[in-house]
Each structure stands twice: as structure tokens, then as C-alpha cells.
Amino acid sequence: MQHRWTFDRSSGSASAFHGWEPPAGAGRIARWFDVAAPALVLGSSQRLEVVDEVACAAAGVEVVRRRSGGGAVLLVPGEVVWLDVVVPAGDPLWVDDVGRSMHWFGEVWAEALRSVGEAGAEVHRGAMRSSAWSRLVCFDGLGPGEVVVSGCKAVGISQRRTREWARLQAAVYGRWRPEMLLGLLRPPVPTPSELQPVYEVAELARLVDAVTGALSTLD
């Protein structure tokens, strides 16, 4: 049986996107999002005190909290793609083991990356790899299901689960701006060179098409 997806792509504020909730009884949903203005998206457990609100206001950066993940993510228009997928409980893609539940999603991204020329894309299937700064900066850690290219993190994935659905969120950078991100946070912060390198994907538009195609083939 082929399970159908509802696909959507929108542009707008990060706060509106992250405030969205899957409707009751929803099937598989894939929502691409293009941020219309710069945003600093905090993880579910991060305190607002880590943010330099004056710096964010001066730079015109919206501060938003998502309900998944741990560290901060910087979204700049045209420089990052963000995808949410919703999988209902009981779906063949639903995995009870949280540690393995994002592996399939990582495989979709890795397959798509390889199809656009990133031959070294691989899914991390081990335990969470934390760093001194991964609780502050999301892309400085490496979690199960996330994708690396040439040893550098390329796809960040986080998850929120309820009894009814799992919402998996992924971000990929076409341009990584550690200086800008760190400048929006209060000390103590690392220097850009102290952060783990992030892989920048040149073919973001082709990658979106490839991921959409790969999702469409899943049973």
C-alpha cells in the first residue's frame, strides 16, 4: 500500500511556522518552509537568557522557540532550507525507539544529497555526540539520524512526539554563518573556530526536489 503525503511549501515568519500544530487525524505531512526574515530559533529547553535581545533587535532577527531539539539554529532567507514531516502513530514510518526513529528520515536526506552530487553523505546511526557548545548551538552536536558529508554535519534533525504523531524537523545550510549566530547570543560563547565545521550544500533547490521525490516513494 502506498501511503500518500500532503506536501506544502510556504514562506513567512518563523514564529508562525513553529506555532503550527498538525490537525487531528492528519496523515503524512511534509512542509517546506522558507523564512521571510532572519530568525534565531531556540531549542525547546533553552532559556531566553542565552539570547542577546539588543543585538537581535538591532539586526532585525526574530527570536522564536521550537518544541524540539536543544540548541539554537540561525535561519537567514535564501541560505537555509527547513523541512517538517509529520508521521501519524501506527504508520509504517513510526518507530517506537526514539533513538532509531529518525534513521529513515536521515536516509531520505542522504539519498537526496548523493543524487545532487554529494557522494559522501552518510547517516549517523550511533549515540548522540555532544560537544562543549552543542547545548548552545544545535549544529555543534551530532544526533542519531543526522547526516554528515566529508565528516561535517550537513543535515540537522530534531523531533517532537505525542501519542498521535511524530514531527521531525530538518535544516540544511547553503551558507553557514557562525559569526552572525554567535553575535546574537550572550556570553559565554565560543569563537567561530571553536565550533564544529558545518557542510554547506550548494544545490539547495535541487536538494528540495530530490527530498520531495524520495519521500514520495516511501511505502
Order of alpha helices (4+ residues) and beta strands (2+ residues): beta-alpha-beta-beta-alpha-beta-beta-beta-alpha-beta-beta-beta-beta-alpha-alpha
